[in-house]
Amino acid sequence: MVKFSRELEAQLIPEWKDAFVNYRQLKKQVKKIKISLHPRLDSDASTAGDEEIPSFGISIFDGFRALAAGFSSTSTRGHRDLSISGDDDRAEEVEPVECRDVEEKSFFNKLEKELEKVNKFYETKEREFCERGEALNKQLQILLDLKKILDEHYRRRQQSRCSSPSQGAFLDRFNSAPISDRTSETDEPVSDSSTSPAISEEVISALERNGISFVGSAKSKAKKGAKPKAATMRIDIPATTPGKTISAITSMVWEDLVNGARKEGECGGGGDYISRRKIQCAEKMIRGAFVELYRGLGLLKNYSSLNMIAFTKILKKYDKVSKKQASSGYLKKVKRSHFVNSDKVVKLVDEVETIFIKFFASNDKRKAMKFLRPNQPKESHMITFFVGLFTGSFVTLFTVYAFLAHISGIFSSTFEPGYMEIVYPVFSMFALLSLHIFLYGCNLFMWKSTRINHNFIFEFNPHKALNYRDFFLICTSFMTMVVGAMVIHLILRSSNFAPHLVDAIPGTLLVMFFGTLICPFNIFYRSTRYCFLRVIRNIIFSPFYKVLMVDFFMADQLTSQIPLLRYMEFTSCYFIAAGFKIHPYETCTNNKSYKILAYIISFLPYYYRALQCARRYMEEGYDPNHLANAGKYISAMLAAAVRWKYAFDPTPMWLAFVVITSTFATFYQLYWDFVKDWGLLNLNSTNLFLRNELILRNNSIYYVSLALNFMLRLAWIEAVLRLNLGPVENRLIDFSLASLEIIRRGHWNFYRLENEHLNNVGKFRAVKVVPLPFRDME
């Protein structure tokens, strides 16, 4: 049977862990009470434990030994009792009672503090969620009023155009389309010049009823005795896509250049317009906010029930130890406390369900529950079976490949050099990708084991996100396919098949990989594949997309996959050149354009990360830390450029530049890794050179990780040494260094999310705050 302390640890909300009742501490206090009730028995047991003779099994003399031990203890106690005075006897009787009273008083004091802590946290969160619910109700009412006004606006426009026969077909088609589909038909603003004053005033009055006030509205001006002025409505839609970003920039420029130059007496109003497209975005935002509110309320209900169970369990333990029923009165007090007795959360849950079913699910409860309470994913043991199967297949095929490679002598200098120069980069690309997938699976396993809520940090849907078993399955199946292709390629090459047919095997593997990645059918983890493609799109167009945690986390992964990108570039170049009947190897190694492209690819990931930092600097209140972070990636780009130049011009001057720029970039990166990303090297920490809160219990693991990250950051020294090795050895060293960098990145991933998780825990942040579209413009 699982102990309740472990069960509580497994079920509590990780971000609210410090707000839960400290069950372990209270349990230790109960144990102290137990010891105070039986001090002599406890001391005898500890003495017996210290003098215990190792047991070698059951013996027929055990009974005699027990009898002798009992006689010895009795006689010893008798001699000791004779030597103790009567006053000492009375002291021994009083001392356990006093000790018990002190421990019981301490226990109830701590219990009272824990109850107060739980009540205070519950009241804070309850008030926060109730205020959020009220705000969402106002937002929903504004949305409904606007949609009603928009429908009336379009109805009036249709009536005014009915006299035009050329628009009859369009109007019929518009009327038959639902509201969510009419945006593509027409997206004209409500607050343009064609809008009647009655509509504008209706919009303003409807919104002001819900607490939204407007600068320059007729109602507000009338209060001041000023001349009424036409108003425009603003809807805050986050600039998460290129279109919204460009629209937001254009709107700001228009407002600064035009509206600021207009006189007070003129009718103002460039600004933002109300359109169906914006209303749809606002509706989506409000729906997401209701889902997050419902999730938060569910967490708070779970918090209340778990704490109630914990208090009940600990009081029962106290009754069992103290041999009295003194806790029943305190248990009634716990049941009367706010976190148990309040029904606001339950009522708000019912209200959210009713609103969501009515306004966001067309009165379809089943459809609403798919959003509010999606089904939990079931873990299948078949995945574990296939992981084991593919792992065994991979080991077998790799053994066969190593045996065939040794027989054919592909690693010797006499073997055809084309194999190492052409085929090896292709298969190295797949091997590095598989290694990264495997390490990410290890990250998922460690995050799950340590209760790090990575799905919440990355804003993944926990019901669709893959677990570590899925990533191990992808890795093992992928590597089995790659090694199988390597074996087939080597056998056909040794059997003197046509070279163009043999060399088509790596190309076929590459086409299969990209075909699977973009496959539109719902197979092979389609939601995850498309999520990956969306993240890559967001990285490439970094200035135009809102930067989320998953975006810059993936961009950091790309900075460790520069060798893979270079291999991918060579592979694409090789097969494209072969398709055009050009000698592919010389084209992809000696061509000047190819070398320039290789240089660009070397610093593109750093460039994307710097752009993301610039975007976050603009969006997050001009935080200078984002500019400092961008400086880290710019220094890495500069160091990569100097090393690239030194590779083609190995002069002492460029060597000095390499040492200076690479050393500066390395220590810049190390400082950011240890202090900013991992949150370590805190000089005031209770843990030497670490931080106060640590998830891993063994501190030495952190020190080893610091040293390992430091050593792996110095891989650029190999480029300076310029070791005189053969082509095979150079390829193996390049592959080994690339693998070590991926291992460093996988190692970095765990501590990066550990630090992010601890930040969420420190702020009790377990629910995502969705921005609301309508706000008070004043």
Stockholm file with secondary structure:
# STOCKHOLM 1.0

chainA/1-778         MVKFSRELEAQLIPEWKDAFVNYRQLKKQVKKIKISLHPRLDSDASTAGDEEIPSFGISIFDGFRALAAGFSSTSTRGHRDLSISGDDDRAEEVEPVECRDVEEKSFFNKLEKELEKVNKFYETKEREFCERGEALNKQLQILLDLKKILDEHYRRRQQSRCSSPSQGAFLDRFNSAPISDRTSETDEPVSDSSTSPAISEEVISALERNGISFVGSAKSKAKKGAKPKAATMRIDIPATTPGKTISAITSMVWEDLVNGARKEGECGGGGDYISRRKIQCAEKMIRGAFVELYRGLGLLKNYSSLNMIAFTKILKKYDKVSKKQASSGYLKKVKRSHFVNSDKVVKLVDEVETIFIKFFASNDKRKAMKFLRPNQPKESHMITFFVGLFTGSFVTLFTVYAFLAHISGIFSSTFEPGYMEIVYPVFSMFALLSLHIFLYGCNLFMWKSTRINHNFIFEFNPHKALNYRDFFLICTSFMTMVVGAMVIHLILRSSNFAPHLVDAIPGTLLVMFFGTLICPFNIFYRSTRYCFLRVIRNIIFSPFYKVLMVDFFMADQLTSQIPLLRYMEFTSCYFIAAGFKIHPYETCTNNKSYKILAYIISFLPYYYRALQCARRYMEEGYDPNHLANAGKYISAMLAAAVRWKYAFDPTPMWLAFVVITSTFATFYQLYWDFVKDWGLLNLNSTNLFLRNELILRNNSIYYVSLALNFMLRLAWIEAVLRLNLGPVENRLIDFSLASLEIIRRGHWNFYRLENEHLNNVGKFRAVKVVPLPFRDME
#=GR chainA/1-778 SS CCCHHHHHHHHSCGGGGGGSCCHHHHHHHHHHHHHHHSHHHHHHHHHHHHTCCCCCSCCTTHHHHHHHHHHHHHHHHHHHHHHSCHHHHHHHHHHHHHHHHHHHHHHHHHHHHHHHHHHHHHHHHHHHHHHHHHHHHHHHHHHHHHHHHHHHHHHHHHHHHTTCGGGHHHHHHHHHSCGGGSTTTCCCCTTSTTSCHHHHHHHHHHHHTTTCCCTTCHHHHHHHTCCCCCCCCCCCCCCCSHHHHHHHHHHHHHHHHTGGGSCTTSCCCCSCCCCHHHHHHHHHHHHHHHHHHHHHHHHHHHHHHHHHHHHHHHHHHHHHHHTSCTHHHHHHHHHTSHHHHCCHHHHHHHHHHHHHHHHTSTTCHHHHHHHHSCCCCCCCHHHHHHHHHHHHHHHHHHHHHHHHHHHHTTTSTTSCTHIIIIIHHHHHHHHHHHHHHHHHHHHHHHHHHTTCCHHHHHTCCTTTSCCHHHHHHHHHHHHHHHHHHHHHHHHHHHTTCCHHHHTHHHHHHHHHHHHHHTCCSSCSSHHHHHHHHHHHHHHHTGGGSCCCHHHHHHHHHHHTCHHHHHHHHHHHHHHHHHHTTSCHHHHHHHCHHHHHHHHHHHHHHHHHHHHHHHHHHHHTTCCHHHHHHHHHHHHHHHHHHHHHHHHHSCCHHHHHHHHHHHHHHHHHHHHIIIIIISCCCCTTCSSTTSCSCCSSSCTHHHHHHHHHHHHHTTTTHHHHHCCCCCHHHHHHHHHHHHHHHHHHHHHHHHHHHHHHHHHHHHTTCCSCCCCCSCCCCC
#=GC SS_cons         CCCHHHHHHHHSCGGGGGGSCCHHHHHHHHHHHHHHHSHHHHHHHHHHHHTCCCCCSCCTTHHHHHHHHHHHHHHHHHHHHHHSCHHHHHHHHHHHHHHHHHHHHHHHHHHHHHHHHHHHHHHHHHHHHHHHHHHHHHHHHHHHHHHHHHHHHHHHHHHHHTTCGGGHHHHHHHHHSCGGGSTTTCCCCTTSTTSCHHHHHHHHHHHHTTTCCCTTCHHHHHHHTCCCCCCCCCCCCCCCSHHHHHHHHHHHHHHHHTGGGSCTTSCCCCSCCCCHHHHHHHHHHHHHHHHHHHHHHHHHHHHHHHHHHHHHHHHHHHHHHHTSCTHHHHHHHHHTSHHHHCCHHHHHHHHHHHHHHHHTSTTCHHHHHHHHSCCCCCCCHHHHHHHHHHHHHHHHHHHHHHHHHHHHTTTSTTSCTHIIIIIHHHHHHHHHHHHHHHHHHHHHHHHHHTTCCHHHHHTCCTTTSCCHHHHHHHHHHHHHHHHHHHHHHHHHHHTTCCHHHHTHHHHHHHHHHHHHHTCCSSCSSHHHHHHHHHHHHHHHTGGGSCCCHHHHHHHHHHHTCHHHHHHHHHHHHHHHHHHTTSCHHHHHHHCHHHHHHHHHHHHHHHHHHHHHHHHHHHHTTCCHHHHHHHHHHHHHHHHHHHHHHHHHSCCHHHHHHHHHHHHHHHHHHHHIIIIIISCCCCTTCSSTTSCSCCSSSCTHHHHHHHHHHHHHTTTTHHHHHCCCCCHHHHHHHHHHHHHHHHHHHHHHHHHHHHHHHHHHHHTTCCSCCCCCSCCCCC
//
